[in-house]
Amino acid sequence: MRIDCLSVPKYLSSNRPGDDVPLVMPGRCYAVFDGATDVNGSTIAGVGSGRFAALECAAALASAMSTPPADRPLPGGLVAMLNRRLKDALERESERQGKPVGASTTLVMMEDMGETYRFTLVGDSGLRLNGTEVFQHLKPVDDIMSAGRVALFHHLKARGMEAPELEQRSRQGVFHGFDAAIPELLSAAEAEELIARTREMLAPTFDPALSEHIEPMLRAGIPKGQYRYSNDPRHPMGYAALDGGHSQGPGWLTFERPAETIHTVEIFSDGYLELPQETTLAAWEDVFARIEREDPGKTETHWGVKGSSAEQLFDDRTIIILSGL
């Protein structure tokens, strides 16, 4: 078996690590954690909150994987164990800082069980088997916020705003919500116009049953409008995450496959916006580079809540490729 692993932080002008944390334990497990980046730059124990969550969960997983397969928890128990580790760490940091702190991360992992491989996914990082079968839950909340940010970006650009302020203000505008942008960045009428424009942009592909959530989410922003749906299996906007609570809802998946049926495994964070035809690091990087050339701001062909700038890319990216299985 060959193991290829590449993890690249979004930061271009420093040695600061990103929020992706890969874990490779040959013969035991292979995993990618993608911590949720805080646009405000909040830190916990000297690192970004997303990286803190990813590191805590990766350490707990490494400890659990040090035992033989028969002695390990089942996936539900394993995910619960990672959440307990993160919950305890967040409680300690909340006490130390004198205020509540939160953090979350995704998880995609493969366990080598001997005769089978067991896969577990929590969140929107992805998995591809044998170069064809893809597992990745893309959240409707991200579709709304991405379209809203793109609408805001083009609106501010038409008003004459230029980079780098344009990238920063459009990102912060959607993060904090349109209501918070009134009146400093937008008028009330402009906010209404942008919400209507976002609806139009989403209409061709977005589930009409979810359209009622577009306006309240754009007005509230990501912390107030999105985070409340984390691990809510009953709400149509719900999504699974590792956040120190109980992971559940869309994006929580586990299954096993006979080892003899699996020849390549690719585990990746959502910093890769398209999957390549080939199952090589070079192919993954070629696709990434093409998208960066075509749409660095993530406002044209690959909408996102963040774009790339001279200082940083739109996101961290990580890929683990297992071949020759």
C-alpha positions as CSV (number, residue, x, y, z in Angstrom):
1,M,0.0,0.0,0.0
2,R,1.1,3.5,-0.8
3,I,0.1,6.5,1.4
4,D,0.2,10.0,0.0
5,C,-0.7,13.0,2.3
6,L,-0.7,16.7,1.6
7,S,-2.0,19.4,3.9
8,V,-1.6,23.0,2.9
9,P,-2.7,25.9,5.2
10,K,-4.6,28.9,3.7
11,Y,-2.0,31.4,5.0
12,L,0.4,32.5,2.3
13,S,2.6,35.0,4.1
14,S,3.5,33.2,7.4
15,N,4.2,29.9,8.9
16,R,0.9,29.9,10.8
17,P,-0.8,26.5,10.6
18,G,-4.3,26.1,9.3
19,D,-7.4,24.4,10.7
20,D,-7.0,21.1,8.9
21,V,-5.4,18.2,10.8
22,P,-4.6,14.9,9.1
23,L,-3.9,11.7,11.1
24,V,-2.1,8.8,9.5
25,M,-1.6,5.6,11.6
26,P,-0.6,2.9,9.1
27,G,-2.5,-0.3,9.6
28,R,-4.8,1.4,12.1
29,C,-6.6,4.5,10.8
30,Y,-6.4,7.4,8.4
31,A,-8.4,10.6,9.1
32,V,-8.8,14.3,8.2
33,F,-10.2,16.8,10.7
34,D,-11.3,20.2,9.3
35,G,-11.8,22.7,12.1
36,A,-14.3,25.5,11.6
37,T,-12.5,28.7,11.1
38,D,-13.6,31.7,13.2
39,V,-13.6,34.8,10.9
40,N,-13.0,36.9,14.0
41,G,-9.7,35.2,14.6
42,S,-10.6,33.8,18.1
43,T,-7.9,31.7,19.7
44,I,-8.0,29.0,22.3
45,A,-4.7,27.9,24.0
46,G,-2.7,29.8,21.5
47,V,-4.3,28.4,18.3
48,G,-7.3,29.2,16.2
49,S,-10.5,27.7,17.6
50,G,-11.0,25.4,14.6
51,R,-7.5,24.1,14.9
52,F,-8.0,23.6,18.6
53,A,-11.0,21.4,18.0
54,A,-9.3,19.4,15.3
55,L,-6.1,18.8,17.4
56,E,-8.1,17.7,20.4
57,C,-10.2,15.3,18.4
58,A,-7.2,14.0,16.5
59,A,-5.3,13.3,19.8
60,A,-8.3,11.4,21.2
61,L,-8.6,9.4,18.0
62,A,-4.9,8.5,18.0
63,S,-5.2,7.2,21.5
64,A,-8.3,5.1,20.6
65,M,-6.6,3.6,17.6
66,S,-3.6,2.4,19.6
67,T,-5.7,-0.6,20.6
68,P,-6.6,-3.6,18.4
69,P,-9.8,-3.4,16.4
70,A,-11.7,-5.8,18.7
71,D,-11.0,-3.4,21.7
72,R,-12.1,-0.2,20.0
73,P,-15.5,1.5,20.4
74,L,-18.1,1.2,17.7
75,P,-18.4,4.3,15.5
76,G,-21.1,5.9,17.6
77,G,-19.1,5.3,20.8
78,L,-15.9,6.6,19.1
79,V,-17.5,9.8,18.0
80,A,-19.0,10.3,21.5
81,M,-15.5,9.8,22.9
82,L,-14.1,12.5,20.6
83,N,-16.9,14.8,21.7
84,R,-16.2,14.2,25.3
85,R,-12.5,15.0,24.9
86,L,-13.4,18.3,23.1
87,K,-16.1,19.1,25.7
88,D,-13.7,18.7,28.6
89,A,-11.0,20.8,26.8
90,L,-13.5,23.6,26.0
91,E,-14.8,23.6,29.6
92,R,-11.2,24.0,30.9
93,E,-10.6,26.9,28.5
94,S,-13.9,28.5,29.3
95,E,-12.9,28.5,33.0
96,R,-9.4,29.8,32.2
97,Q,-10.7,32.6,30.0
98,G,-13.7,33.5,32.2
99,K,-16.1,33.2,29.3
100,P,-17.8,30.5,27.3
101,V,-15.7,29.3,24.3
102,G,-16.8,27.0,21.5
103,A,-15.1,25.2,18.7
104,S,-16.0,22.5,16.2
105,T,-14.5,20.3,13.5
106,T,-15.5,17.8,10.8
107,L,-14.2,14.2,10.6
108,V,-13.6,11.7,7.9
109,M,-11.8,8.5,8.8
110,M,-11.1,5.0,7.6
111,E,-10.3,2.2,10.2
112,D,-8.4,-0.9,9.1
113,M,-10.4,-3.7,10.7
114,G,-8.5,-6.5,9.0
115,E,-11.0,-8.2,6.7
116,T,-13.0,-4.9,6.3
117,Y,-12.5,-1.2,6.2
118,R,-14.8,0.9,8.3
119,F,-15.6,4.5,7.3
120,T,-17.0,7.3,9.5
121,L,-18.0,10.8,8.4
122,V,-19.1,13.7,10.5
123,G,-19.7,17.0,8.6
124,D,-18.8,18.1,5.1
125,S,-15.4,16.7,4.5
126,G,-15.3,14.0,1.9
127,L,-14.4,10.5,0.9
128,R,-14.0,8.8,-2.5
129,L,-13.6,5.0,-2.9
130,N,-12.0,3.4,-6.0
131,G,-11.9,6.8,-7.8
132,T,-15.7,6.7,-8.4
133,E,-17.9,6.5,-5.3
134,V,-18.1,9.8,-3.4
135,F,-19.5,10.5,0.0
136,Q,-19.7,14.2,1.0
137,H,-22.6,16.1,2.6
138,L,-22.7,19.6,1.3
139,K,-24.8,21.8,3.7
140,P,-27.7,23.9,2.5
141,V,-26.6,26.6,5.0
142,D,-23.4,27.0,3.1
143,D,-25.3,27.4,-0.2
144,I,-27.3,30.2,1.3
145,M,-24.3,32.0,2.9
146,S,-22.1,31.5,-0.2
147,A,-24.7,33.0,-2.5
148,G,-25.4,35.9,-0.1
149,R,-21.7,36.7,0.1
150,V,-21.3,36.6,-3.7
151,A,-24.3,38.9,-4.1
152,L,-22.8,41.3,-1.5
153,F,-19.4,41.1,-3.2
154,H,-20.7,42.2,-6.6
155,H,-22.9,44.9,-5.0
156,L,-20.0,46.5,-3.2
157,K,-17.8,46.2,-6.2
158,A,-20.4,48.0,-8.3
159,R,-20.4,50.8,-5.7
160,G,-16.6,51.2,-6.3
161,M,-15.1,49.2,-3.4
162,E,-11.8,47.5,-4.4
163,A,-9.5,44.8,-3.0
164,P,-8.5,44.0,-0.4
165,E,-11.3,45.8,1.4
166,L,-13.8,44.2,-1.0
167,E,-12.9,40.7,0.0
168,Q,-12.8,41.5,3.7
169,R,-16.1,43.5,3.9
170,S,-18.1,41.0,1.8
171,R,-16.8,38.1,4.0
172,Q,-17.6,39.9,7.3
173,G,-20.9,41.2,5.9
174,V,-22.3,37.7,5.4
175,F,-20.6,36.3,8.6
176,H,-22.2,38.9,10.9
177,G,-25.4,39.2,8.8
178,F,-27.0,41.8,6.7
179,D,-28.9,43.3,9.6
180,A,-25.7,44.0,11.5
181,A,-24.3,45.7,8.3
182,I,-27.1,48.3,8.4
183,P,-26.4,51.3,8.2
184,E,-22.6,51.2,8.1
185,L,-22.2,49.0,5.0
186,L,-25.8,48.7,3.6
187,S,-29.0,50.5,3.7
188,A,-32.2,48.6,4.7
189,A,-33.3,48.8,1.1
190,E,-30.0,47.4,-0.1
191,A,-30.3,44.5,2.3
192,E,-33.7,43.7,0.9
193,E,-32.4,43.9,-2.6
194,L,-29.5,41.5,-1.8
195,I,-31.8,39.0,-0.2
196,A,-34.0,39.0,-3.3
197,R,-30.9,38.7,-5.5
198,T,-29.7,35.7,-3.4
199,R,-33.1,34.0,-3.9
200,E,-32.7,34.4,-7.7
201,M,-29.2,33.0,-7.6
202,L,-30.2,30.0,-5.7
203,A,-33.4,29.3,-7.5
204,P,-32.1,26.9,-10.2
205,T,-30.6,24.4,-7.8
206,F,-31.8,25.1,-4.3
207,D,-34.6,23.0,-2.7
208,P,-37.7,25.2,-2.8
209,A,-38.8,23.7,0.5
210,L,-35.9,25.4,2.2
211,S,-36.3,28.9,0.6
212,E,-38.1,30.2,3.7
213,H,-34.8,30.0,5.5
214,I,-32.8,32.2,3.1
215,E,-33.8,35.6,4.5
216,P,-33.5,34.9,8.2
217,M,-30.1,33.3,7.8
218,L,-28.8,36.1,5.7
219,R,-30.1,38.7,8.1
220,A,-28.7,36.8,11.2
221,G,-25.3,35.8,9.8
222,I,-23.3,32.7,10.5
223,P,-22.9,32.7,14.3
224,K,-26.6,33.5,15.0
225,G,-28.2,32.0,11.9
226,Q,-26.2,28.8,11.2
227,Y,-24.6,27.5,14.3
228,R,-27.9,26.8,16.0
229,Y,-28.5,24.1,13.4
230,S,-25.4,22.2,14.3
231,N,-26.3,18.6,15.3
232,D,-30.0,19.2,14.9
233,P,-31.4,16.1,13.2
234,R,-35.0,17.4,13.1
235,H,-34.4,20.7,11.3
236,P,-34.0,20.7,7.5
237,M,-31.0,23.0,7.8
238,G,-29.4,20.7,10.4
239,Y,-25.9,19.3,9.9
240,A,-23.5,17.1,11.9
241,A,-20.4,18.3,13.6
242,L,-17.9,17.4,16.4
243,D,-18.4,20.3,18.8
244,G,-18.4,18.7,22.3
245,G,-22.1,17.8,22.1
246,H,-23.9,14.9,20.5
247,S,-23.1,14.5,16.8
248,Q,-26.2,13.8,14.8
249,G,-28.1,14.8,11.7
250,P,-27.1,15.0,8.0
251,G,-23.5,14.4,7.4
252,W,-23.2,11.7,10.1
253,L,-22.5,8.4,8.3
254,T,-20.7,5.1,9.0
255,F,-20.4,1.9,7.0
256,E,-18.0,-1.0,6.3
257,R,-16.8,-2.5,3.1
258,P,-14.9,-5.8,2.5
259,A,-11.2,-4.9,2.2
260,E,-10.8,-6.9,-1.0
261,T,-13.3,-4.6,-2.7
262,I,-11.4,-1.4,-2.0
263,H,-8.4,-0.4,-4.1
264,T,-8.0,3.3,-3.5
265,V,-9.3,5.6,-0.8
266,E,-9.2,9.4,-0.9
267,I,-10.0,11.4,2.2
268,F,-10.2,15.2,1.7
269,S,-11.3,18.4,3.3
270,D,-13.6,20.9,1.6
271,G,-10.6,23.1,0.5
272,Y,-10.8,21.0,-2.7
273,L,-13.9,22.3,-4.5
274,E,-13.8,19.7,-7.3
275,L,-12.6,16.1,-7.5
276,P,-10.1,15.1,-10.2
277,Q,-10.5,12.3,-12.6
278,E,-7.3,10.6,-11.5
279,T,-6.4,9.5,-7.9
280,T,-3.1,11.2,-7.5
281,L,-1.8,14.1,-5.5
282,A,-0.8,15.9,-8.7
283,A,-4.3,15.5,-10.1
284,W,-5.9,17.0,-7.0
285,E,-3.4,19.9,-7.0
286,D,-4.0,20.5,-10.7
287,V,-7.7,20.9,-10.2
288,F,-7.1,23.2,-7.2
289,A,-4.7,25.4,-9.2
290,R,-7.1,25.6,-12.2
291,I,-10.0,26.9,-9.9
292,E,-7.7,29.4,-8.3
293,R,-6.7,30.8,-11.7
294,E,-10.3,30.9,-13.0
295,D,-12.1,32.2,-9.8
296,P,-9.7,33.3,-7.1
297,G,-12.4,35.3,-5.3
298,K,-14.9,32.5,-5.4
299,T,-17.5,34.8,-6.8
300,E,-18.0,33.5,-10.3
301,T,-17.9,29.7,-11.0
302,H,-17.2,28.4,-7.4
303,W,-19.2,30.5,-5.0
304,G,-18.0,30.5,-1.4
305,V,-18.2,32.5,1.8
306,K,-14.5,33.2,1.5
307,G,-12.2,34.1,-1.4
308,S,-8.5,34.0,-1.9
309,S,-6.3,37.1,-1.5
310,A,-2.7,38.1,-1.6
311,E,-2.4,37.1,2.1
312,Q,-4.4,33.9,2.2
313,L,-6.2,31.3,0.2
314,F,-10.0,30.8,0.6
315,D,-9.4,27.7,2.8
316,D,-7.0,25.1,4.0
317,R,-6.8,21.9,2.0
318,T,-5.9,18.4,2.9
319,I,-5.9,15.1,1.0
320,I,-4.9,11.6,2.0
321,I,-4.7,9.0,-0.7
322,L,-4.3,5.3,0.0
323,S,-3.5,3.3,-3.2
324,G,-2.5,-0.3,-3.9
325,L,-4.8,-1.7,-1.3
